[in-house]
Amino acid sequence: MRNIKFILLTVIFTFGFSFNSNSNSIPASFADLAERLMPSVVNISTTQTVVTKSNPFPGLEFPPGSPFGDMFKEFGTPQKRKTAALGSGFIIDEEGIVVTNNHVIQDAEDIIVQVNGDQEFKAKVIGADPLMDIAVLQLETKEKFAPVAFGNSDKARIGDWVIAIGNPFGFGGTVTSGIISARNRSIGLSRYEDFIQTDASINSGNSGGPLFDMNGDVIGINTAILGRSGNVGIGFAIPSNSAKTVIDQLIKFGETKRGWLGVRIQYVTDEIAEVEKLDKPRGALVVSVAENSPSEKAGIEAGDIILEFNGERIKEMKELPAIVAKTEVGKDVKVKIWRNKKELTKNVILGRLETSEDGKASKKQEPVEKQSSEIENLKITVRLLNKEDIKIRKLPNQTTGLVITGIVKNSPLANSIEVNSVIVEAQKKKIRSINDLKKITQSVFNSNQKTILLVIYNNQNQKRYVGIKLD
């Protein structure tokens, strides 16, 4: 009996100790931390001259959106006016190097940085990176400042406490607290996204300010909020590990030097993985390879699936651009690919993104209507691609295929492909006639697999791989 009581007391004591330990990890106050960090966080104000033209006939009013309003303004007198913007930043070097968002200082004529709430200094831009929305400034003074250090954002966990300090709505020195709500968020704001999501209050003016962990280290740069109405408990910060690579390059070179592979990629879907006999959807599917790019020289081809880059596994497509970008230009890296149901390794010498010819997508063009035929199993109508289509859409000269002219509502393609897309391959076979596609789709329809892999040019004339399940 005594042994049982002893065990019970031990268990109770252990749980009690664990509870107390966890309770102690919740900060009683952020006051000491905020007081220590406040001198390193700055308020940024910028000015810019905007030229507008006034209506030469002020008594003549037009409804919103009327073309006459814009027409008359063209004849108006140009008027210059100054606009101001506010943001936040933080000092990373005692010599007065400040980090903020690029959108805070973009096109600014004058940049004034306020430190400790009362000291104001002019600042110049050392370097800026619109792709990750980061800028580095130098304060024009000989004074010394209290810098903050970067933490390891990879170690930050969902549920960890964080505090944000910044200049929301011009209220400098505002401290808010919260937790990390999510990791690896992508919101379509910039090219390289891997945001930390937080519920610490972030509003207009917080942009460029620091997100601190409980050690007082910067683990993120506050960059975006959800919606225009202000704080709704969902804010986004650039992780410090991603930002630091860019910041170091901007300080050293005044510009970024990102690695460049020279491929356009897309997600590997369940259907594509099934057709390719890949164990599960993973990696990045190569849609096209740029001419004379590092990938072309290494023998990487459209249709390959990149599984691993420089020793890092690619779980999904969005990971690859960020991994490539942070890799040193000119480095010889091993790239593992999946081709013809087996794994291969290619050696690639990385180029530099900033000096590459990564062209913009061609503008959408409407093809000339021609007689169409039905592909029964896909529930679509198609016509042959002709020379006029190739010229208008600026497709490769030797392109063959079928232009989709109609898609039935219950077509298996309805949610994946648009009308005017061009089917150029099916099951890795080139399509040269309507009969080619009919034969391939019928063969797939009669098989147990019932999954067809199409290669198309979409309405933006971008090459895409699409896996379709046939009912």
DRENDO-1510 file (C-alpha; in Angstrom, 1 decimal, always signed):
<recs>
REC; n; res; u; v; w
REC; 1; MET; +0.0; +0.0; +0.0 .
REC; 2; ARG; +2.8; +2.3; +0.9 .
REC; 3; ASN; +4.4; +1.7; -2.5 .
REC; 4; ILE; +1.2; +2.6; -4.3 .
REC; 5; LYS; +0.9; +5.9; -2.3 .
REC; 6; PHE; +4.5; +6.7; -3.1 .
REC; 7; ILE; +3.9; +6.1; -6.8 .
REC; 8; LEU; +0.8; +8.3; -6.8 .
REC; 9; LEU; +2.6; +11.1; -5.0 .
REC; 10; THR; +5.5; +10.9; -7.5 .
REC; 11; VAL; +3.1; +11.1; -10.4 .
REC; 12; ILE; +1.3; +14.1; -8.9 .
REC; 13; PHE; +4.6; +15.8; -8.1 .
REC; 14; THR; +5.8; +15.2; -11.7 .
REC; 15; PHE; +2.6; +16.6; -13.3 .
REC; 16; GLY; +2.7; +19.6; -10.9 .
REC; 17; PHE; +6.3; +20.3; -11.7 .
REC; 18; SER; +5.6; +20.1; -15.4 .
REC; 19; PHE; +2.6; +22.4; -15.2 .
REC; 20; ASN; +4.6; +24.9; -13.2 .
REC; 21; SER; +7.5; +24.8; -15.6 .
REC; 22; ASN; +5.1; +25.4; -18.5 .
REC; 23; SER; +3.4; +28.2; -16.6 .
REC; 24; ASN; +6.7; +29.9; -16.0 .
REC; 25; SER; +7.4; +29.9; -19.8 .
REC; 26; ILE; +4.5; +32.3; -20.3 .
REC; 27; PRO; +6.0; +35.8; -19.9 .
REC; 28; ALA; +4.6; +37.7; -17.0 .
REC; 29; SER; +5.5; +40.9; -18.8 .
REC; 30; PHE; +7.2; +42.0; -22.0 .
REC; 31; ALA; +8.3; +45.3; -20.4 .
REC; 32; ASP; +12.0; +44.5; -19.9 .
REC; 33; LEU; +12.3; +43.0; -23.4 .
REC; 34; ALA; +10.5; +45.9; -25.0 .
REC; 35; GLU; +12.6; +48.5; -23.1 .
REC; 36; ARG; +15.9; +46.8; -24.3 .
REC; 37; LEU; +14.8; +46.6; -27.9 .
REC; 38; MET; +13.0; +49.9; -28.4 .
REC; 39; PRO; +16.2; +52.0; -29.2 .
REC; 40; SER; +17.0; +49.6; -32.1 .
REC; 41; VAL; +13.6; +50.0; -33.8 .
REC; 42; VAL; +13.2; +53.1; -36.0 .
REC; 43; ASN; +10.3; +55.1; -37.6 .
REC; 44; ILE; +10.7; +55.8; -41.3 .
REC; 45; SER; +9.0; +58.6; -43.3 .
REC; 46; THR; +9.4; +59.2; -47.0 .
REC; 47; THR; +8.4; +61.9; -49.4 .
REC; 48; GLN; +7.7; +61.7; -53.1 .
REC; 49; THR; +6.6; +64.2; -55.8 .
REC; 50; VAL; +3.5; +63.2; -57.7 .
REC; 51; VAL; +2.5; +65.1; -60.9 .
REC; 52; THR; -1.2; +65.3; -61.6 .
REC; 53; LYS; -3.3; +67.2; -64.2 .
REC; 54; SER; -6.3; +69.2; -63.1 .
REC; 55; ASN; -9.6; +69.5; -65.0 .
REC; 56; PRO; -9.3; +72.7; -67.1 .
REC; 57; PHE; -13.1; +73.0; -66.8 .
REC; 58; PRO; -13.8; +72.7; -63.1 .
REC; 59; GLY; -17.5; +73.4; -63.5 .
REC; 60; LEU; -17.9; +70.5; -65.8 .
REC; 61; GLU; -18.2; +67.2; -63.9 .
REC; 62; PHE; -18.3; +63.7; -65.3 .
REC; 63; PRO; -19.4; +60.5; -63.6 .
REC; 64; PRO; -16.7; +58.1; -62.2 .
REC; 65; GLY; -15.1; +56.0; -64.9 .
REC; 66; SER; -16.2; +58.3; -67.7 .
REC; 67; PRO; -13.6; +58.5; -70.5 .
REC; 68; PHE; -14.4; +62.2; -70.9 .
REC; 69; GLY; -13.0; +63.0; -67.5 .
REC; 70; ASP; -9.6; +61.5; -68.4 .
REC; 71; MET; -9.7; +63.2; -71.8 .
REC; 72; PHE; -10.2; +66.7; -70.4 .
REC; 73; LYS; -7.6; +66.1; -67.7 .
REC; 74; GLU; -5.0; +65.6; -70.5 .
REC; 75; PHE; -5.5; +69.2; -71.4 .
REC; 76; GLY; -5.2; +70.3; -67.8 .
REC; 77; THR; -2.2; +72.1; -66.1 .
REC; 78; PRO; +0.3; +69.7; -64.6 .
REC; 79; GLN; +0.4; +70.2; -60.8 .
REC; 80; LYS; +3.1; +68.9; -58.5 .
REC; 81; ARG; +2.4; +67.8; -54.9 .
REC; 82; LYS; +4.3; +66.0; -52.2 .
REC; 83; THR; +3.1; +62.7; -50.8 .
REC; 84; ALA; +4.3; +61.2; -47.6 .
REC; 85; ALA; +4.5; +57.5; -46.5 .
REC; 86; LEU; +5.3; +55.9; -43.1 .
REC; 87; GLY; +7.0; +52.7; -42.2 .
REC; 88; SER; +9.3; +51.0; -39.7 .
REC; 89; GLY; +12.7; +49.5; -39.6 .
REC; 90; PHE; +15.5; +48.2; -37.3 .
REC; 91; ILE; +19.2; +48.9; -36.8 .
REC; 92; ILE; +21.5; +45.9; -37.5 .
REC; 93; ASP; +24.9; +47.7; -37.1 .
REC; 94; GLU; +26.2; +50.3; -34.7 .
REC; 95; GLU; +27.3; +52.4; -37.7 .
REC; 96; GLY; +23.6; +53.0; -38.5 .
REC; 97; ILE; +22.6; +50.3; -41.1 .
REC; 98; VAL; +18.9; +50.0; -41.1 .
REC; 99; VAL; +16.7; +47.2; -42.6 .
REC; 100; THR; +13.1; +47.8; -43.9 .
REC; 101; ASN; +10.8; +46.8; -46.7 .
REC; 102; ASN; +11.5; +47.9; -50.2 .
REC; 103; HIS; +7.9; +49.1; -50.6 .
REC; 104; VAL; +8.4; +51.5; -47.7 .
REC; 105; ILE; +11.2; +53.5; -49.5 .
REC; 106; GLN; +10.5; +52.7; -53.2 .
REC; 107; ASP; +10.7; +55.8; -55.4 .
REC; 108; ALA; +11.3; +58.0; -52.3 .
REC; 109; GLU; +13.0; +61.3; -52.9 .
REC; 110; ASP; +13.8; +61.9; -49.2 .
REC; 111; ILE; +14.1; +59.3; -46.4 .
REC; 112; ILE; +14.0; +60.5; -42.8 .
REC; 113; VAL; +14.7; +57.9; -40.0 .
REC; 114; GLN; +13.6; +58.7; -36.4 .
REC; 115; VAL; +15.5; +56.9; -33.7 .
REC; 116; ASN; +14.6; +56.8; -30.0 .
REC; 117; GLY; +11.5; +58.9; -30.7 .
REC; 118; ASP; +13.3; +62.2; -31.0 .
REC; 119; GLN; +16.5; +61.9; -33.1 .
REC; 120; GLU; +16.0; +62.3; -36.8 .
REC; 121; PHE; +18.6; +61.4; -39.5 .
REC; 122; LYS; +18.6; +61.5; -43.3 .
REC; 123; ALA; +19.2; +58.1; -44.9 .
REC; 124; LYS; +20.4; +56.8; -48.2 .
REC; 125; VAL; +19.6; +53.5; -49.9 .
REC; 126; ILE; +22.5; +51.0; -49.9 .
REC; 127; GLY; +20.5; +48.4; -51.9 .
REC; 128; ALA; +17.0; +47.2; -52.4 .
REC; 129; ASP; +15.4; +43.9; -53.6 .
REC; 130; PRO; +11.8; +44.1; -54.9 .
REC; 131; LEU; +11.6; +40.4; -55.3 .
REC; 132; MET; +11.7; +39.8; -51.6 .
REC; 133; ASP; +10.6; +43.3; -50.6 .
REC; 134; ILE; +13.7; +44.2; -48.6 .
REC; 135; ALA; +15.8; +47.4; -48.5 .
REC; 136; VAL; +18.9; +48.4; -46.6 .
REC; 137; LEU; +19.6; +52.0; -45.6 .
REC; 138; GLN; +22.5; +53.9; -44.2 .
REC; 139; LEU; +21.9; +56.7; -41.7 .
REC; 140; GLU; +23.9; +59.8; -42.7 .
REC; 141; THR; +25.6; +60.4; -39.3 .
REC; 142; LYS; +28.7; +59.6; -37.4 .
REC; 143; GLU; +26.8; +58.6; -34.3 .
REC; 144; LYS; +26.8; +55.0; -32.9 .
REC; 145; PHE; +23.6; +53.0; -32.4 .
REC; 146; ALA; +22.3; +50.0; -30.5 .
REC; 147; PRO; +21.9; +47.1; -33.1 .
REC; 148; VAL; +19.8; +44.0; -32.8 .
REC; 149; ALA; +20.8; +40.5; -33.9 .
REC; 150; PHE; +19.1; +38.1; -36.2 .
REC; 151; GLY; +17.8; +34.8; -34.7 .
REC; 152; ASN; +17.3; +31.5; -36.4 .
REC; 153; SER; +13.8; +31.6; -37.9 .
REC; 154; ASP; +14.0; +27.9; -38.8 .
REC; 155; LYS; +13.8; +27.1; -35.1 .
REC; 156; ALA; +10.7; +29.2; -34.6 .
REC; 157; ARG; +7.7; +27.0; -33.9 .
REC; 158; ILE; +4.0; +27.5; -34.3 .
REC; 159; GLY; +2.8; +28.7; -30.9 .
REC; 160; ASP; +6.0; +30.5; -29.9 .
REC; 161; TRP; +5.6; +33.9; -28.3 .
REC; 162; VAL; +6.7; +36.9; -30.4 .
REC; 163; ILE; +6.5; +40.7; -30.1 .
REC; 164; ALA; +6.4; +43.3; -32.9 .
REC; 165; ILE; +7.6; +46.8; -32.5 .
REC; 166; GLY; +6.9; +49.5; -35.1 .
REC; 167; ASN; +5.2; +52.7; -36.3 .
REC; 168; PRO; +1.6; +51.8; -37.1 .
REC; 169; PHE; -0.5; +54.8; -38.3 .
REC; 170; GLY; +2.4; +57.0; -37.2 .
REC; 171; PHE; +2.3; +55.9; -33.6 .
REC; 172; GLY; +6.0; +55.2; -33.2 .
REC; 173; GLY; +7.3; +52.8; -30.6 .
REC; 174; THR; +4.2; +50.7; -30.5 .
REC; 175; VAL; +4.7; +47.2; -29.0 .
REC; 176; THR; +2.3; +44.3; -29.7 .
REC; 177; SER; +2.5; +40.7; -28.8 .
REC; 178; GLY; +1.2; +37.4; -30.0 .
REC; 179; ILE; +2.3; +34.0; -31.2 .
REC; 180; ILE; +3.5; +32.4; -34.4 .
REC; 181; SER; +0.2; +31.3; -36.0 .
REC; 182; ALA; +1.6; +29.4; -39.0 .
REC; 183; ARG; +4.8; +28.9; -41.1 .
REC; 184; ASN; +5.6; +28.7; -44.8 .
REC; 185; ARG; +2.7; +30.9; -45.9 .
REC; 186; SER; +2.5; +32.0; -49.5 .
REC; 187; ILE; +0.1; +34.9; -50.3 .
REC; 188; GLY; +1.0; +36.0; -53.8 .
REC; 189; LEU; +2.7; +39.2; -52.8 .
REC; 190; SER; +6.2; +38.6; -54.0 .
REC; 191; ARG; +8.3; +36.1; -56.0 .
REC; 192; TYR; +10.0; +34.5; -53.1 .
REC; 193; GLU; +7.5; +33.8; -50.3 .
REC; 194; ASP; +7.8; +31.7; -47.1 .
REC; 195; PHE; +6.1; +34.0; -44.6 .
REC; 196; ILE; +5.8; +33.6; -40.9 .
REC; 197; GLN; +2.1; +34.2; -39.9 .
REC; 198; THR; +1.5; +35.9; -36.6 .
REC; 199; ASP; -1.5; +37.2; -34.6 .
REC; 200; ALA; +0.6; +40.0; -33.1 .
REC; 201; SER; -1.2; +43.2; -34.1 .
REC; 202; ILE; +0.3; +44.5; -37.3 .
REC; 203; ASN; -1.1; +47.5; -39.1 .
REC; 204; SER; -0.3; +50.1; -41.8 .
REC; 205; GLY; +3.1; +51.6; -40.8 .
REC; 206; ASN; +4.4; +48.4; -39.3 .
REC; 207; SER; +5.9; +47.4; -42.6 .
REC; 208; GLY; +9.7; +46.8; -42.3 .
REC; 209; GLY; +9.6; +46.5; -38.6 .
REC; 210; PRO; +11.0; +43.6; -36.7 .
REC; 211; LEU; +9.3; +40.5; -35.3 .
REC; 212; PHE; +11.2; +39.4; -32.2 .
REC; 213; ASP; +11.4; +36.1; -30.3 .
REC; 214; MET; +11.7; +36.0; -26.5 .
REC; 215; ASN; +15.5; +36.2; -26.7 .
REC; 216; GLY; +15.2; +39.6; -28.4 .
REC; 217; ASP; +16.4; +38.3; -31.7 .
REC; 218; VAL; +14.8; +39.3; -35.0 .
REC; 219; ILE; +13.1; +36.2; -36.5 .
REC; 220; GLY; +11.1; +38.1; -39.1 .
REC; 221; ILE; +10.5; +41.4; -41.0 .
REC; 222; ASN; +6.8; +42.5; -40.7 .
REC; 223; THR; +5.7; +43.0; -44.3 .
REC; 224; ALA; +2.0; +42.4; -45.0 .
REC; 225; ILE; -1.5; +42.3; -43.4 .
REC; 226; LEU; -4.6; +40.6; -44.5 .
REC; 227; GLY; -6.9; +43.1; -46.2 .
REC; 228; ARG; -6.8; +46.8; -46.2 .
REC; 229; SER; -8.9; +47.4; -43.0 .
REC; 230; GLY; -6.0; +46.9; -40.7 .
REC; 231; ASN; -5.3; +44.3; -38.0 .
REC; 232; VAL; -7.5; +41.3; -38.1 .
REC; 233; GLY; -5.1; +39.0; -36.2 .
REC; 234; ILE; -3.3; +37.8; -39.4 .
REC; 235; GLY; +0.0; +39.4; -40.2 .
REC; 236; PHE; +3.0; +38.2; -42.3 .
REC; 237; ALA; +6.7; +38.5; -41.8 .
REC; 238; ILE; +9.7; +37.5; -44.0 .
REC; 239; PRO; +11.7; +34.9; -42.1 .
REC; 240; SER; +15.1; +36.1; -40.9 .
REC; 241; ASN; +17.0; +33.3; -42.4 .
REC; 242; SER; +15.7; +34.1; -45.9 .
REC; 243; ALA; +16.1; +37.8; -45.4 .
REC; 244; LYS; +19.6; +37.7; -44.0 .
REC; 245; THR; +21.1; +36.2; -47.2 .
REC; 246; VAL; +19.6; +39.1; -49.3 .
REC; 247; ILE; +20.6; +41.7; -46.7 .
REC; 248; ASP; +24.2; +40.5; -46.7 .
REC; 249; GLN; +24.3; +40.7; -50.5 .
REC; 250; LEU; +22.8; +44.2; -50.6 .
REC; 251; ILE; +25.4; +45.4; -48.0 .
REC; 252; LYS; +28.3; +43.8; -49.9 .
REC; 253; PHE; +27.3; +44.4; -53.5 .
REC; 254; GLY; +24.4; +46.9; -53.5 .
REC; 255; GLU; +22.4; +44.3; -55.3 .
REC; 256; THR; +21.3; +40.7; -55.2 .
REC; 257; LYS; +23.1; +37.7; -56.8 .
REC; 258; ARG; +20.6; +34.9; -57.0 .
REC; 259; GLY; +21.2; +31.4; -58.4 .
REC; 260; TRP; +19.4; +30.6; -61.7 .
REC; 261; LEU; +18.5; +27.2; -63.0 .
REC; 262; GLY; +16.6; +28.3; -66.1 .
REC; 263; VAL; +13.5; +26.2; -65.9 .
REC; 264; ARG; +9.7; +26.9; -65.6 .
REC; 265; ILE; +8.1; +24.5; -63.2 .
REC; 266; GLN; +4.7; +23.5; -61.8 .
REC; 267; TYR; +3.2; +21.3; -59.1 .
REC; 268; VAL; +3.2; +17.5; -59.4 .
REC; 269; THR; -0.4; +16.5; -59.0 .
REC; 270; ASP; -1.7; +13.1; -57.9 .
REC; 271; GLU; -2.6; +12.3; -61.5 .
REC; 272; ILE; +0.9; +13.3; -62.8 .
REC; 273; ALA; +2.6; +11.2; -60.1 .
REC; 274; GLU; +0.4; +8.2; -61.1 .
REC; 275; VAL; +1.2; +8.5; -64.8 .
REC; 276; GLU; +5.0; +8.9; -64.0 .
REC; 277; LYS; +4.9; +6.0; -61.6 .
REC; 278; LEU; +6.3; +8.3; -58.8 .
REC; 279; ASP; +5.6; +7.0; -55.3 .
REC; 280; LYS; +3.7; +10.2; -54.3 .
REC; 281; PRO; +3.3; +13.7; -55.6 .
REC; 282; ARG; +6.6; +15.5; -54.8 .
REC; 283; GLY; +9.3; +17.5; -56.5 .
REC; 284; ALA; +8.9; +20.2; -59.2 .
REC; 285; LEU; +7.8; +19.3; -62.7 .
REC; 286; VAL; +9.8; +21.0; -65.4 .
REC; 287; VAL; +7.5; +22.6; -67.9 .
REC; 288; SER; +10.1; +24.2; -70.1 .
REC; 289; VAL; +13.9; +24.8; -70.2 .
REC; 290; ALA; +15.3; +28.2; -71.2 .
REC; 291; GLU; +17.6; +28.2; -74.2 .
REC; 292; ASN; +21.3; +28.3; -73.3 .
REC; 293; SER; +20.4; +28.1; -69.6 .
REC; 294; PRO; +22.3; +26.1; -66.9 .
REC; 295; SER; +19.6; +23.4; -67.1 .
REC; 296; GLU; +19.7; +23.0; -70.8 .
REC; 297; LYS; +23.5; +22.7; -70.7 .
REC; 298; ALA; +23.2; +20.0; -68.0 .
REC; 299; GLY; +20.7; +18.0; -70.0 .
REC; 300; ILE; +17.6; +18.7; -68.0 .
REC; 301; GLU; +14.5; +18.4; -70.2 .
REC; 302; ALA; +10.8; +19.4; -70.1 .
REC; 303; GLY; +8.9; +16.6; -68.4 .
REC; 304; ASP; +11.6; +15.9; -65.9 .
REC; 305; ILE; +10.6; +16.1; -62.2 .
REC; 306; ILE; +13.3; +17.7; -60.0 .
REC; 307; LEU; +13.4; +15.7; -56.7 .
REC; 308; GLU; +16.5; +17.0; -55.1 .
REC; 309; PHE; +18.6; +20.1; -55.5 .
REC; 310; ASN; +22.1; +20.5; -54.0 .
REC; 311; GLY; +21.3; +17.8; -51.4 .
REC; 312; GLU; +17.9; +19.3; -50.4 .
REC; 313; ARG; +14.8; +17.3; -51.1 .
REC; 314; ILE; +12.0; +19.1; -52.9 .
REC; 315; LYS; +8.8; +18.2; -51.2 .
REC; 316; GLU; +6.7; +20.5; -53.4 .
REC; 317; MET; +7.2; +22.9; -56.3 .
REC; 318; LYS; +7.3; +26.2; -54.4 .
REC; 319; GLU; +10.4; +25.2; -52.4 .
REC; 320; LEU; +12.7; +25.0; -55.4 .
REC; 321; PRO; +12.9; +28.7; -56.5 .
REC; 322; ALA; +13.8; +29.8; -53.0 .
REC; 323; ILE; +16.5; +27.0; -52.6 .
REC; 324; VAL; +18.0; +27.8; -56.0 .
REC; 325; ALA; +17.9; +31.6; -55.4 .
REC; 326; LYS; +20.0; +31.3; -52.2 .
REC; 327; THR; +22.6; +29.1; -53.8 .
REC; 328; GLU; +25.9; +30.7; -54.8 .
REC; 329; VAL; +26.1; +31.8; -58.5 .
REC; 330; GLY; +28.6; +29.6; -60.4 .
REC; 331; LYS; +28.3; +26.7; -58.0 .
REC; 332; ASP; +28.4; +23.2; -59.4 .
REC; 333; VAL; +25.4; +21.4; -57.9 .
REC; 334; LYS; +23.9; +18.0; -58.2 .
REC; 335; VAL; +20.2; +17.9; -59.3 .
REC; 336; LYS; +18.3; +14.6; -58.9 .
REC; 337; ILE; +15.5; +14.2; -61.4 .
REC; 338; TRP; +12.8; +11.6; -62.2 .
REC; 339; ARG; +12.7; +10.7; -65.9 .
REC; 340; ASN; +11.1; +7.7; -67.6 .
REC; 341; LYS; +10.2; +6.1; -64.2 .
REC; 342; LYS; +13.8; +6.2; -62.9 .
REC; 343; GLU; +16.0; +8.5; -60.9 .
REC; 344; LEU; +18.9; +10.3; -62.6 .
REC; 345; THR; +21.5; +12.9; -61.4 .
REC; 346; LYS; +22.6; +15.9; -63.4 .
REC; 347; ASN; +25.5; +18.3; -62.6 .
REC; 348; VAL; +24.4; +21.9; -63.1 .
REC; 349; ILE; +26.6; +25.0; -62.9 .
REC; 350; LEU; +24.3; +27.8; -61.7 .
REC; 351; GLY; +23.8; +31.0; -63.5 .
REC; 352; ARG; +22.7; +34.4; -62.1 .
REC; 353; LEU; +19.0; +35.3; -62.2 .
REC; 354; GLU; +19.6; +39.0; -62.4 .
REC; 355; THR; +21.5; +38.7; -65.7 .
REC; 356; SER; +19.4; +36.0; -67.3 .
REC; 357; GLU; +16.8; +36.3; -70.1 .
REC; 358; ASP; +13.9; +35.2; -68.0 .
REC; 359; GLY; +11.3; +36.6; -70.4 .
REC; 360; LYS; +7.8; +37.7; -69.6 .
REC; 361; ALA; +4.9; +35.6; -70.6 .
REC; 362; SER; +3.5; +36.4; -74.0 .
REC; 363; LYS; +0.2; +38.3; -74.1 .
REC; 364; LYS; -3.0; +36.4; -74.5 .
REC; 365; GLN; -4.0; +36.2; -78.2 .
REC; 366; GLU; -7.2; +34.9; -79.6 .
REC; 367; PRO; -6.8; +32.2; -82.3 .
REC; 368; VAL; -8.6; +32.3; -85.6 .
REC; 369; GLU; -11.8; +30.1; -85.6 .
REC; 370; LYS; -11.7; +27.0; -87.8 .
REC; 371; GLN; -13.8; +23.9; -88.1 .
REC; 372; SER; -13.8; +21.8; -84.9 .
REC; 373; SER; -14.1; +18.1; -84.2 .
REC; 374; GLU; -15.3; +16.4; -81.0 .
REC; 375; ILE; -13.1; +14.3; -78.7 .
REC; 376; GLU; -15.8; +12.2; -77.1 .
REC; 377; ASN; -13.9; +10.8; -74.1 .
REC; 378; LEU; -12.7; +14.2; -73.1 .
REC; 379; LYS; -16.0; +15.9; -73.9 .
REC; 380; ILE; -14.2; +18.7; -75.8 .
REC; 381; THR; -14.1; +20.1; -79.3 .
REC; 382; VAL; -10.8; +20.8; -81.0 .
REC; 383; ARG; -9.2; +22.0; -84.2 .
REC; 384; LEU; -5.8; +21.7; -85.8 .
REC; 385; LEU; -3.2; +24.3; -84.8 .
REC; 386; ASN; -2.1; +26.2; -87.9 .
REC; 387; LYS; +0.8; +28.5; -88.9 .
REC; 388; GLU; -1.3; +31.6; -88.2 .
REC; 389; ASP; -1.9; +30.5; -84.6 .
REC; 390; ILE; +1.8; +29.8; -84.1 .
REC; 391; LYS; +2.7; +33.3; -85.4 .
REC; 392; ILE; +0.0; +35.1; -83.4 .
REC; 393; ARG; +0.8; +33.2; -80.2 .
REC; 394; LYS; +4.5; +33.3; -80.7 .
REC; 395; LEU; +4.8; +29.5; -80.2 .
REC; 396; PRO; +7.9; +27.5; -81.3 .
REC; 397; ASN; +7.9; +27.2; -85.1 .
REC; 398; GLN; +7.7; +23.4; -85.1 .
REC; 399; THR; +4.8; +23.2; -82.7 .
REC; 400; THR; +2.0; +20.8; -83.6 .
REC; 401; GLY; -1.2; +20.2; -81.7 .
REC; 402; LEU; -4.9; +20.9; -81.3 .
REC; 403; VAL; -6.6; +24.1; -80.2 .
REC; 404; ILE; -9.5; +23.5; -77.7 .
REC; 405; THR; -12.6; +25.3; -79.1 .
REC; 406; GLY; -15.1; +24.1; -76.6 .
REC; 407; ILE; -15.4; +22.3; -73.2 .
REC; 408; VAL; -18.6; +20.7; -72.0 .
REC; 409; LYS; -19.5; +21.5; -68.4 .
REC; 410; ASN; -19.1; +17.9; -67.2 .
REC; 411; SER; -15.8; +17.4; -69.1 .
REC; 412; PRO; -12.9; +16.0; -67.0 .
REC; 413; LEU; -10.9; +19.0; -68.3 .
REC; 414; ALA; -13.5; +21.6; -67.1 .
REC; 415; ASN; -11.7; +22.6; -63.9 .
REC; 416; SER; -8.1; +22.2; -65.3 .
REC; 417; ILE; -7.9; +23.6; -68.8 .
REC; 418; GLU; -9.5; +26.6; -70.6 .
REC; 419; VAL; -10.9; +27.1; -74.1 .
REC; 420; ASN; -8.2; +28.2; -76.6 .
REC; 421; SER; -5.5; +26.2; -74.8 .
REC; 422; VAL; -3.4; +24.1; -77.2 .
REC; 423; ILE; -2.9; +20.4; -76.6 .
REC; 424; VAL; +0.6; +19.4; -77.9 .
REC; 425; GLU; +1.2; +16.0; -76.2 .
REC; 426; ALA; -0.8; +13.2; -74.7 .
REC; 427; GLN; +0.9; +10.4; -72.7 .
REC; 428; LYS; +4.2; +11.8; -73.8 .
REC; 429; LYS; +3.4; +11.5; -77.5 .
REC; 430; LYS; +3.2; +14.4; -79.8 .
REC; 431; ILE; -0.2; +15.3; -81.2 .
REC; 432; ARG; -0.1; +15.9; -85.0 .
REC; 433; SER; -3.7; +15.2; -85.8 .
REC; 434; ILE; -7.2; +15.0; -84.2 .
REC; 435; ASN; -7.1; +11.3; -84.7 .
REC; 436; ASP; -3.8; +11.0; -82.7 .
REC; 437; LEU; -5.6; +12.4; -79.6 .
REC; 438; LYS; -8.7; +10.3; -80.2 .
REC; 439; LYS; -6.6; +7.1; -80.3 .
REC; 440; ILE; -4.7; +7.9; -77.2 .
REC; 441; THR; -7.7; +8.9; -75.1 .
REC; 442; GLN; -9.6; +5.8; -76.2 .
REC; 443; SER; -6.6; +3.6; -75.2 .
REC; 444; VAL; -6.4; +5.3; -71.8 .
REC; 445; PHE; -10.2; +5.0; -71.4 .
REC; 446; ASN; -10.1; +1.3; -72.0 .
REC; 447; SER; -7.2; +0.7; -69.6 .
REC; 448; ASN; -7.3; +0.2; -65.8 .
REC; 449; GLN; -5.3; +3.4; -65.2 .
REC; 450; LYS; -7.7; +5.9; -66.7 .
REC; 451; THR; -5.3; +8.8; -66.1 .
REC; 452; ILE; -4.1; +10.8; -69.1 .
REC; 453; LEU; -1.1; +13.2; -69.0 .
REC; 454; LEU; -1.5; +16.2; -71.3 .
REC; 455; VAL; +1.0; +18.9; -72.3 .
REC; 456; ILE; -0.7; +22.1; -73.2 .
REC; 457; TYR; +0.0; +25.8; -73.9 .
REC; 458; ASN; -2.5; +27.8; -71.8 .
REC; 459; ASN; -4.1; +31.1; -72.7 .
REC; 460; GLN; -0.9; +33.0; -71.6 .
REC; 461; ASN; +1.0; +30.7; -74.0 .
REC; 462; GLN; +2.8; +29.0; -71.1 .
REC; 463; LYS; +3.6; +25.4; -71.3 .
REC; 464; ARG; +1.8; +23.2; -68.7 .
REC; 465; TYR; +1.5; +19.5; -67.7 .
REC; 466; VAL; -2.0; +18.5; -66.7 .
REC; 467; GLY; -3.0; +15.1; -65.3 .
REC; 468; ILE; -6.7; +14.2; -66.0 .
REC; 469; LYS; -8.8; +11.3; -64.7 .
REC; 470; LEU; -11.2; +9.9; -67.3 .
REC; 471; ASP; -14.6; +8.8; -66.0 .
</recs>
